[in-house]
Amino acid sequence: MARIKISKEKIDSFTQSRSLVDPAWYGCRISKHEIRPSKKDKSTTYRFTFTVIPKGNPEHDANVGRQFLKVFSEKFLEAMGPMLEALGAKAGADGNYDVDPDACVGKELDVYVKRGRNADNDEPTNEVSDFKPLEKRA
C-alpha cells in the first residue's frame, strides 16, 4: 500500500493561502523570488512572495506571517514598475530600470491586497494590486 507524507507546515501554508483577508495595505517583506515558465505559452514569469511583517497595529499584526503571491509576465514587465519604485529603484540615464529581481528579496514595502478571482476556477482570492514604500511602524 502506498503511503503519503505531507508536512504540517505545507498543509498550514496551503490552508492559509486559501483564506481571505480584508482588502487593505499590508506591510510586507519580499521573502522569495522565482523565475518560471508561464503555464500557457512558456514565456517567463517572475513570481514574488510577500510575507506580512509586524507594524504594531493589532488588526494588521493578526496577519503576520501570511503570504501573498504576485506574478509578473515578461510580456508586461511595466506592471512591475510600481513595485520597483516602492522599493526605491531609480531609472538610469537611458530611462530604463535595470534591476536584479533576486536583489528584491529581503526588502520591505506596503502591499495592497484586494479581492480577486482565480482565473482557473473563479473562486475569490487575495490579489496583490498595488505597492508603496513601507510606512513607519507604529
C-alpha positions in Angstrom: 0.0 0.0 0.0 1.3 3.4 -1.0 1.9 6.0 1.8 1.7 9.7 1.6 3.8 12.1 3.7 2.9 15.7 3.9 4.3 18.2 6.4 2.0 20.1 8.7 3.9 23.3 7.5 2.8 22.7 3.9 -0.8 22.0 4.9 -0.9 25.1 7.0 0.6 27.2 4.2 -2.0 25.8 1.7 -4.9 26.5 4.1 -3.7 30.0 4.8 -3.3 30.8 1.1 -6.9 29.9 0.6 -8.3 32.0 3.4 -9.3 35.6 2.5 -8.0 38.7 4.2 -9.8 42.1 4.3 -8.8 44.3 1.5 -6.1 46.7 2.9 -2.5 47.8 2.9 -0.1 45.2 4.5 3.5 45.8 5.5 5.4 43.0 3.8 8.9 41.7 3.2 9.7 40.1 -0.1 10.5 36.6 1.1 11.0 34.7 -2.2 11.5 35.3 -5.9 11.3 32.6 -8.6 11.5 32.6 -12.4 9.2 30.1 -14.0 7.8 29.4 -17.4 4.2 30.5 -17.9 1.6 27.7 -17.8 0.0 29.0 -21.0 2.8 29.8 -23.5 6.1 29.1 -21.8 7.1 32.8 -21.6 8.9 33.8 -18.5 7.1 34.8 -15.3 8.6 36.4 -12.2 7.0 35.2 -9.0 7.3 37.3 -5.8 6.2 36.1 -2.4 5.3 38.8 0.1 5.2 37.9 3.8 3.4 40.2 6.3 5.6 41.7 8.9 4.7 43.3 12.3 3.7 47.0 12.2 2.4 47.4 15.8 -1.3 47.6 14.7 -3.4 44.7 16.2 -5.6 44.4 13.1 -2.6 44.3 10.8 -0.5 42.2 13.0 -3.1 39.4 13.2 -1.9 38.6 9.7 1.9 38.5 10.5 3.4 35.6 8.6 0.7 35.4 6.0 2.0 35.2 2.5 0.7 36.7 -0.8 2.0 35.8 -4.3 2.3 38.3 -7.2 3.2 37.0 -10.7 4.6 39.3 -13.4 4.9 38.3 -17.0 7.8 39.1 -19.2 5.2 40.3 -21.8 4.1 43.1 -19.4 7.1 43.9 -17.3 5.9 47.5 -16.9 3.4 46.2 -14.4 6.4 45.6 -12.1 7.2 49.4 -12.1 5.1 50.4 -9.1 6.8 47.6 -7.0 10.3 48.7 -8.1 9.5 52.4 -7.4 8.1 51.5 -3.9 11.4 49.7 -3.2 13.3 52.8 -4.2 14.6 51.8 -7.6 15.5 54.6 -10.0 15.6 54.7 -13.7 19.0 55.1 -15.3 20.1 57.8 -17.6 18.6 55.9 -20.5 15.2 55.9 -18.8 15.2 52.2 -18.1 15.2 50.3 -14.8 18.0 47.7 -14.5 17.1 45.5 -11.5 18.2 42.1 -10.4 14.9 40.6 -9.1 16.8 38.4 -6.6 18.1 41.6 -5.0 14.5 42.5 -4.1 14.3 39.5 -1.6 14.5 40.8 1.9 13.3 44.3 1.1 10.2 45.7 2.7 7.2 47.7 1.3 3.5 48.1 1.7 1.4 45.9 -0.5 -2.3 46.5 -1.2 -4.3 43.3 -1.2 -7.8 43.3 -2.8 -10.4 40.6 -3.6 -9.6 39.0 -6.9 -10.9 35.9 -8.8 -8.9 32.8 -9.6 -8.7 32.6 -13.4 -8.9 28.8 -13.4 -11.9 28.2 -11.1 -13.4 31.7 -10.5 -13.0 31.3 -6.7 -12.3 34.5 -4.7 -8.6 35.1 -3.9 -6.3 37.6 -2.2 -4.9 39.7 -5.1 -1.8 41.9 -4.7 -2.8 45.0 -6.7 -0.6 48.0 -5.6 2.6 48.9 -3.8 4.0 51.9 -1.9 7.1 52.5 0.3 6.8 50.9 3.7 5.2 53.3 6.3 6.9 53.6 9.6 5.9 51.1 12.2 3.6 52.3 15.0 
